[in-house]
């Protein structure tokens, strides 16, 4: 399947090779009996690798087929890549964390219909092993590898660093792709990284890094289920069918832990993480909370983050929240 991210090349370290390998699923024809639903539009969905794990399972198991949907799901490097492809019209659905969502909502009214997962415990700050860094305050004067504009970077800058008494001038940020962070930490070109699973577990297993903090205690880190406004406006039938199928996927995730862990393990292996064991994959799955509803608490969290971003001049204007936060869509699908 075509990938929209344009990211290339295998990395030097075996654990980082082929991160953006083959896509999750090819476009599927509707099953027999679904022809009556001719009004349904194809779903072109971008799935951020790893943090979009729930969508990975949904696509891999072709859960959408029983609803008569035609879906093309593409695995992408991060939420920013998904957002940019949605703004460009290449995708009409996707998963992304809240920072790229806020930017996309402000720029193009990308609309959040639900929550893919709450992954606060799957992201955090890691320091190079043996560097003498034992706590966040020890990062003063250090080089920190981040993916600029990502949610993990923003959590660190806006919450973690200030709570440790660090100001922005106290450390140097080094912008890099998530796939490059562990190799940079190993080479010593950075002293610490803000990253996510399985990079954190891989770096620990290989003796490259040590965890300083996982973010679950301070931030739920929701992954957003996002739709293009044109899809909502032009084909509400497709939106409802898609969301019904998404809820089918939530039920599958909750009721098939062993099968889910096997799919995630296979995903890691296909992405070059041969040393991520089945047990490690199951542990990571256990860190992911799957609660699909866009609750008032999650909405308030997103709005507060947007206010911080605006104060920091990371977005010029805030979106119209009544248009881009739509919990009613998932509620209608349940009905």
C-alpha positions, 0 to 999 in steps of 0.5 A: 500500500502507498505510504504518504509519509515519504520517510526513507531508509533503514537505520544503522542499528538493527532495532531501528531498521524498516520502521516504516515498512509495509502498510497495515492493510490494502483497500478492501472491497465490500463483502457480499450483501454490502452493495446496498450501502452504495452511499458509503465513501472509502475510508483513507486512514493514516495510523501513526505507528505504535501509538496508533496500536488500537487502529493497527489491530482494527485494520489488521483484523479487517474489523471494518469488513462486516460493516461493508466499509472499504478501507485503506489504512496506511502506517505512518511515522507520527501524528504530524505526518497523519495530520499533514496528509489529512490537511492535504486531502490524501486522508479522510481519517487518522490517529494522532496525539493532541498537539498535531490535532490542535494544529490541524483543528486550528488550520483545517478544522480536523475533527476529533470524534473519539479517543483511540487510547490513553497512553500516558505510561507508554511515553516519557523521558529517558537518559543515556545510561552511565551519563550521571543523569538520575532525575529530571533536574539533572538535565540542566545543561544537557542535550535532549532529543525531541520530535519538535511539535510532538505531544511528548516534547510539549509535555516535557517542555510545558509540565515536566521541565518546569516542575523540576525547576528547569527553564527553557534556557537550561537545556538544548533541544535537538530536533529529530525523528522518533526513529533516530532518537535511540541511535542518537542516544547510543552515539552520545549525540544527545544526553536524553530523549523524550520518546515512546514505546517500544523505543523506551523498552528497546533502549532499556533492554540494550543497555542504552538508556535509563528511564527518568519518568513516564508521563502517565502520572501527569498527563493521560496522553490521549491519542485522537480519532480524527476525521476530515470535516469534508467526510462529516459534511458530505457523508454522515452515513459513512461516518456513522458506519465507520464509528460503529466499526471502530466500537467493534474494534474496541470490543475486540481489543478488550476481549482478545488480549492474547490475539492483540498482543500477538498482532502488536508483537508482529508489528514490532517485528515487522518494524525491525524490533526483532528483540521485542519479545512477545512478553514485552509486547504484552506488557506494552499492551497492558500499559494502553488504556482503551476508552473511546469516548471524548469525555468532558475531562479529555476535552478540557485537557485538550483545550488547556493544552491549546491555551498553552500552545497559543500562549507560547505562539505555537498556534495563532488562533484556537479552533472553534471547539464546537465544530472540532470536538464532536463527542456526539458522533460516537454517541450517535453510533452507539445508538 
